[in-house]
């Protein structure tokens, strides 16, 4: 189901459809990462103007497409200056994320053994991703943070999820370096116009 028409949307959907029929999750995400990088760098796809609109106090999420045949979702996220996420998971779904505009700081975490009912994480890698770069998350390696490091520019990223991601777990730091508290978060969508 296409939420809105935009130049090159058919190319994007065809590339995703080709990738998701691969035999394994790593093959799917590798194919998607490569395709997404080429599509972004080729400038043949122009996302709708609304993806440049920020949301007050949070990043914006706009669903551009949901596949009835394959179940995946394509969501554009708009990050205002300094906006970001706490450590979060992807509700057990694989995801490929590409930077469309601006830059994003991405830190990946591994979940350690929980202690005294609190979650513990160890950072295992970080990258400042610019336009045309893409990465993937495959459960159980699905924990990360994303942040727009700019003081004045917006960033836009495109996220392809294996399903309709309506919720996730976020992990809030506890005082005294005592780990993190896990909380469920419902994920809303901003309008596409």
BAZA-870864 format. One record per residue (C-alpha): y negated, z, x; residue in one letter. Coordinates in steps of 0.25 Angstrom, whole numbers, padded with zeros to 4 digits, always signed. Each point is the difference from the previous one (the first is absolute). Layout:
REM BAZA-870864
YZXA
...
This chain:
REM BAZA-870864
+0000+0000+0000X
-0013-0005+0007X
-0011+0010-0003X
-0011-0010+0004X
-0001-0014+0006X
-0005-0002+0014X
+0000-0011+0010X
+0013+0000+0007X
+0007+0010-0009X
+0012-0010-0002X
+0002-0001+0015X
+0000+0015+0001X
+0010+0002-0012X
+0009-0011+0006X
+0000+0006+0014X
+0004+0014-0006X
+0011-0006-0009X
+0006-0007+0012X
+0000+0013+0008X
+0006+0009-0011X
+0013-0008-0001X
+0003+0003+0014X
+0013+0008+0002X
-0005+0013+0005X
-0012+0009-0001X
-0004-0002+0015X
+0001-0015-0002X
-0009+0000-0012X
-0010+0008+0006X
+0000-0008+0013X
-0002-0013-0008X
-0011+0006-0008X
-0007+0006+0012X
+0000-0014+0007X
-0004-0007-0013X
-0011+0009-0003X
-0006-0001+0014X
+0000-0015-0001X
-0006+0000-0014X
-0011+0009+0004X
-0004-0007+0013X
+0001-0013-0007X
-0011+0003-0009X
+0007-0008-0011X
+0000+0012-0010X
-0012+0005-0006X
+0002+0014-0007X
-0009+0002-0012X
-0014+0005+0002X
+0003+0013-0007X
+0008+0005+0012X
-0013+0001+0008X
-0004+0011-0011X
+0002+0014+0005X
+0003+0012-0009X
-0008+0013+0001X
+0007+0011+0008X
+0013-0007+0002X
+0006-0013+0004X
+0002-0011-0011X
+0014-0006-0004X
+0001-0013-0008X
+0013-0006-0004X
-0001-0015+0003X
+0014-0004-0004X
+0013+0006-0005X
+0013-0009+0001X
+0008+0001-0013X
+0012-0007+0008X
+0000+0008+0013X
-0007+0013-0004X
-0010+0001+0011X
-0015+0003-0001X
-0012-0005+0007X
-0011+0009+0001X
-0014-0001+0007X
-0006+0012+0005X
-0015+0002+0003X
-0004+0011+0010X
-0015+0004+0000X
-0005+0005+0013X
+0008+0013+0005X
+0009-0001-0012X
+0015+0003+0002X
+0013+0006-0004X
+0007+0013+0003X
+0014-0001+0006X
+0008-0006-0011X
+0013-0007-0003X
+0003-0013-0008X
+0010+0006-0010X
+0012-0006+0007X
-0005-0014-0001X
-0002-0010+0012X
-0014-0005+0002X
-0007-0010+0008X
-0015+0002+0002X
-0010-0010+0006X
-0015+0001+0004X
-0008-0010-0007X
-0014+0005+0004X
-0006+0010+0009X
+0009+0010+0008X
+0009+0011-0004X
+0006+0012+0008X
+0014+0002-0003X
+0009+0012+0005X
+0015+0000-0002X
+0007+0013-0002X
+0015+0005+0001X
+0003+0011-0009X
+0007+0011+0007X
+0008+0011-0005X
-0007+0008-0011X
-0003+0015+0004X
-0002+0011-0010X
-0002-0010-0011X
-0011-0007+0007X
+0001-0015+0005X
-0002-0003+0014X
-0004-0013+0006X
-0001-0006+0014X
-0009-0012+0003X
+0008-0011+0006X
-0010-0011+0002X
-0014-0005-0004X
-0007-0013+0000X
-0014-0005-0004X
+0004-0012-0008X
-0010-0012-0002X
+0000-0012-0008X
+0012-0008+0000X
+0009+0011+0005X
+0012+0006-0009X
+0010+0011+0001X
+0011+0005-0008X
+0007+0013-0005X
+0014+0001-0003X
+0006+0013-0005X
+0003+0011+0005X
-0011-0005+0010X
-0011+0000-0011X
-0010+0010+0004X
-0014-0003+0004X
-0015+0001-0001X
-0010-0011-0002X
-0015+0001+0003X
-0012-0009+0001X
-0007+0005+0013X
-0013-0007-0003X
-0013+0007-0003X
-0005-0012-0008X
+0010-0011-0002X
+0010-0001-0011X
+0015-0004+0003X
+0010-0008-0009X
+0015+0001+0002X
+0011-0007-0008X
+0012+0008-0003X
+0014-0006-0005X
+0009+0011-0006X
+0015-0003-0003X
-0003+0006-0014X
-0012+0005-0009X
-0005+0012+0008X
-0006+0009-0011X
+0001+0013+0008X
+0003+0006+0014X
+0001+0013+0007X
-0012+0004+0008X
+0000+0011+0010X
-0012+0010+0001X
-0001+0008+0013X
+0001+0015-0002X
-0009+0010+0007X
+0004+0005+0014X
+0008-0012+0004X
+0011+0004-0009X
+0005-0014-0004X
-0003-0007-0012X
+0002+0002-0015X
+0006-0012-0008X
-0007-0004-0013X
+0003-0011-0009X
-0011-0010-0003X
-0002-0010-0011X
-0006-0013+0005X
-0010-0007-0009X
-0005-0014+0000X
-0014-0005+0000X
-0004-0012-0008X
+0002-0014+0005X
-0011-0010-0005X
